[in-house]
Structures are given as C-alpha cells and as structure tokens.
Amino acid sequence: MKPMEKRPFQIRRMTPKDISEVFQIDAQTAALYWPEKSYHFEVEKNDASRCWIAVNTNGTILGFLILWLIVDEIHVANFAVHPEYQNQGIGTALMIHGLTCAWNEGARVSFLEVRAGNHPAIHIYQEIGYEPAGIRKNYYQDNYEDAILMNLESEAYKKLLDQQE
Ligand SMILES: CC(C)(COP(=O)(O)OP(=O)(O)OC[C@H]1O[C@@H](n2cnc3c(N)ncnc32)[C@H](O)[C@@H]1OP(=O)(O)O)[C@@H](O)C(=O)NCCC(=O)NCCS
C-alpha cells in the first residue's frame, strides 16, 4: 500500500463532545448498531479503547475508528465513514493512523471480524495487509451473516508502517 498523500482532513482522538455526531454516522452506515451509550463507555471508561475521528476543515466529523489495545494485539472494534464521504481515502487513512499509533504503544498484530458481504471493508483490510483467517458462521445477530476473521500478522504490520515513511 502506498503512503497516504496529504488530505483535506485531520485525524484526532474522539472526545465525549464528538459522540452525538459519531452516533449519527453509525446510524447512517449501520456498521454495528452500537447504542450511543457504548460510545460513551469507549471514550470515557474503557482503558483499552483507542477512539479516532477524521474531521474536515469545517470541523465536520467524516468518519471514526474504535480500536481495542490488549497487550500486543490491536482489535478493530468499530469503523465507519459518513456515506457522503466514502471512497475518498478517509477509511484507509483512519486505519493507518490507528495502527501506527497502536504500534507505538506496543501492538504487533491486529485482528478483526467483518461481514462476509462487506466488500469495501474487506478490500481495505486486504490492501492494508490483513489476511482471512477463518469464518464464524451466522455471527451477526441482525441477519445471521457469516463473519470473516482477518489477521494482520507482525511482518505485514511492520511492512505497512515501513511503507508510510
Ligand atoms: C468500510 C468503510 C469504513 C471504508 O471507508 P472509505 O473511506 O470509503 O474507504 P477508502 O476510501 O479509504 O477506501 C475505499 C476502498 O474500497 C474500495 N471499494 C469501494 N466500494 C467497493 C466495493 N463495493 N467492492 C470492493 N471495493 C470497494 C474502493 O475502490 C477503495 O479501494 P482503492 O483504495 O483500492 O481504490 C466505509 O465503506 C463504511 O463506512 N462502510 C459502512 C460501515 C462498515 O462497513 N464498516 C466496517 C465494519 S467491519
């Protein structure tokens, strides 16, 4: 994956004030249907959480990424870009930023689950270096869709970060 070019948005930590806007993105993308209180828990209480948002020059939140750091593993917990701003590289930039910061905190591998039919997300994860590692049958409660488990192993993780330099 090529290094990210300079983009007209910034990535910063999510704060409690950002949550209502983030929740609107969740509602519009139906990534995981988290209730608003889950975002408060992640930002205010969960020490393992690393919550990022992409913001444009007007201060509009374009997308978010929630990761859980557990020793040397970084898990992708929730991730979405506002429908009007998709396909402009924002999701990829959020992932690279989150993974870079997590590496600096000691993460060396990453794991995630993705709906088997979510081709845009699977595409991004594969571009980053994640590889399919298994299937959880009927994993999602809303439609019983299968989940694909994907792993970013240490070597691929390091390669991704080296490419950003
Ligand atoms: C997944 C998601 C966060 C990606 O964000 P994004 O900002 O649109 O992503 P980017 O613009 O960085 O990258 C989009 C890539 O997906 C590709 N893509 C878009 N639609 C696609 C499709 N239907 N099939 C395959 N690839 C697709 C684009 O071509 C692009 O790839 P490229 O960089 O090789 O050209 C966004 O689509 C989203 O919010 N989806 C709904 C929520 C969700 O599914 N979250 C993930 C939960 S695991």
Ligand as a Chemical Component Dictionary entry (heavy atoms), coordinates in Angstrom:
data_LIG
# 
_chem_comp.id                   LIG 
_chem_comp.type                 NON-POLYMER 
_chem_comp.pdbx_formal_charge   0 
_chem_comp.three_letter_code    LIG 
# 
loop_
_chem_comp_atom.comp_id 
_chem_comp_atom.atom_id 
_chem_comp_atom.alt_atom_id 
_chem_comp_atom.type_symbol 
_chem_comp_atom.charge 
_chem_comp_atom.model_Cartn_x 
_chem_comp_atom.model_Cartn_y 
_chem_comp_atom.model_Cartn_z 
_chem_comp_atom.pdbx_ordinal 
LIG C1  C1  C 0 -15.647 0.418  5.137  1  
LIG C2  C2  C 0 -15.592 1.940  5.107  2  
LIG C3  C3  C 0 -15.280 2.435  6.523  3  
LIG C4  C4  C 0 -14.489 2.381  4.136  4  
LIG O1  O1  O 0 -14.312 3.790  4.229  5  
LIG P1  P1  P 0 -13.883 4.672  2.957  6  
LIG O2  O2  O 0 -13.468 5.999  3.464  7  
LIG O3  O3  O 0 -14.951 4.619  1.939  8  
LIG O4  O4  O 0 -12.625 3.853  2.435  9  
LIG P2  P2  P 0 -11.476 4.349  1.416  10 
LIG O5  O5  O 0 -11.994 5.458  0.586  11 
LIG O6  O6  O 0 -10.240 4.539  2.200  12 
LIG O7  O7  O 0 -11.261 3.039  0.542  13 
LIG C5  C5  C 0 -12.299 2.535  -0.212 14 
LIG C6  C6  C 0 -11.748 1.362  -0.994 15 
LIG O8  O8  O 0 -12.782 0.412  -1.123 16 
LIG C7  C7  C 0 -12.994 0.209  -2.498 17 
LIG N1  N1  N 0 -14.378 -0.082 -2.658 18 
LIG C8  C8  C 0 -15.430 0.752  -2.554 19 
LIG N2  N2  N 0 -16.571 0.089  -2.789 20 
LIG C9  C9  C 0 -16.219 -1.204 -3.053 21 
LIG C10 C10 C 0 -16.932 -2.400 -3.371 22 
LIG N3  N3  N 0 -18.262 -2.412 -3.446 23 
LIG N4  N4  N 0 -16.243 -3.554 -3.567 24 
LIG C11 C11 C 0 -14.893 -3.566 -3.466 25 
LIG N5  N5  N 0 -14.153 -2.465 -3.155 26 
LIG C12 C12 C 0 -14.817 -1.309 -2.960 27 
LIG C13 C13 C 0 -12.558 1.459  -3.178 28 
LIG O9  O9  O 0 -12.266 1.243  -4.525 29 
LIG C14 C14 C 0 -11.323 1.786  -2.374 30 
LIG O10 O10 O 0 -10.256 0.978  -2.778 31 
LIG P3  P3  P 0 -8.942  1.597  -3.519 32 
LIG O11 O11 O 0 -8.291  2.493  -2.494 33 
LIG O12 O12 O 0 -8.135  0.385  -3.847 34 
LIG O13 O13 O 0 -9.482  2.330  -4.684 35 
LIG C15 C15 C 0 -16.925 2.553  4.579  36 
LIG O14 O14 O 0 -17.246 1.941  3.350  37 
LIG C16 C16 C 0 -18.082 2.387  5.562  38 
LIG O15 O15 O 0 -18.298 3.212  6.433  39 
LIG N6  N6  N 0 -18.859 1.317  5.378  40 
LIG C17 C17 C 0 -20.008 1.073  6.260  41 
LIG C18 C18 C 0 -19.573 0.660  7.649  42 
LIG C19 C19 C 0 -18.674 -0.557 7.618  43 
LIG O16 O16 O 0 -18.882 -1.469 6.834  44 
LIG N7  N7  N 0 -17.635 -0.585 8.489  45 
LIG C20 C20 C 0 -16.698 -1.672 8.570  46 
LIG C21 C21 C 0 -17.134 -2.650 9.596  47 
LIG S1  S1  S 0 -16.001 -4.037 9.667  48 
# 
loop_
_chem_comp_bond.comp_id 
_chem_comp_bond.atom_id_1 
_chem_comp_bond.atom_id_2 
_chem_comp_bond.value_order 
_chem_comp_bond.pdbx_ordinal 
LIG C1  C2  SING 1  
LIG C2  C3  SING 2  
LIG C2  C4  SING 3  
LIG C2  C15 SING 4  
LIG C4  O1  SING 5  
LIG O1  P1  SING 6  
LIG P1  O2  DOUB 7  
LIG P1  O3  SING 8  
LIG P1  O4  SING 9  
LIG O4  P2  SING 10 
LIG P2  O5  DOUB 11 
LIG P2  O6  SING 12 
LIG P2  O7  SING 13 
LIG O7  C5  SING 14 
LIG C5  C6  SING 15 
LIG C6  O8  SING 16 
LIG C6  C14 SING 17 
LIG O8  C7  SING 18 
LIG C7  N1  SING 19 
LIG C7  C13 SING 20 
LIG N1  C8  SING 21 
LIG N1  C12 SING 22 
LIG C8  N2  DOUB 23 
LIG N2  C9  SING 24 
LIG C9  C10 SING 25 
LIG C9  C12 DOUB 26 
LIG C10 N3  SING 27 
LIG C10 N4  DOUB 28 
LIG N4  C11 SING 29 
LIG C11 N5  DOUB 30 
LIG N5  C12 SING 31 
LIG C13 O9  SING 32 
LIG C13 C14 SING 33 
LIG C14 O10 SING 34 
LIG O10 P3  SING 35 
LIG P3  O11 DOUB 36 
LIG P3  O12 SING 37 
LIG P3  O13 SING 38 
LIG C15 O14 SING 39 
LIG C15 C16 SING 40 
LIG C16 O15 DOUB 41 
LIG C16 N6  SING 42 
LIG N6  C17 SING 43 
LIG C17 C18 SING 44 
LIG C18 C19 SING 45 
LIG C19 O16 DOUB 46 
LIG C19 N7  SING 47 
LIG N7  C20 SING 48 
LIG C20 C21 SING 49 
LIG C21 S1  SING 50 
# 
